[in-house]
Amino acid sequence: MSDSEQEQDLNDEKFTVIESNDGFEYVVIKSYALEASKMLKGMLDKESPFIEAQENRVRITDFTGSVIEQICLYFYYKHKYKGETVVPTMEIPVDLLLQMLIASDYFAC
């Protein structure tokens, strides 16, 4: 996907960008993120007064890229297994477990 195509998709709001405190940017399918995170749903709602809704970009200053990456993977994991009765355990690196617990509370996942 070229930069102009990616920019067009961001403008069409199919995707959104989540940026970590160390500058990493993750482009995720917006509907997956909104489905998994109550916090993002509130921030990215068109009716909300948040700048994130206007820019379609969320800057997270509390977490590093490695944590945000795992959160983004969780969005896809949750969407993939939505409605399933048997859900496999999501593998999370041991060194990120505590940070992921804090992040899940932060993102209201």
Buried (B, 14 or more C-beta within 10 A) or exposed (E): EEEEEEEEBBEEEEBBBBBBBEEEEBBBBBBBBBBBBEBBBBBBEEEEEEEBBEEBBBBBEEBBBBBBBBBBBBBBBBBEEEEEEEEEEEEBEEEBEEBBEEBBEBBEB
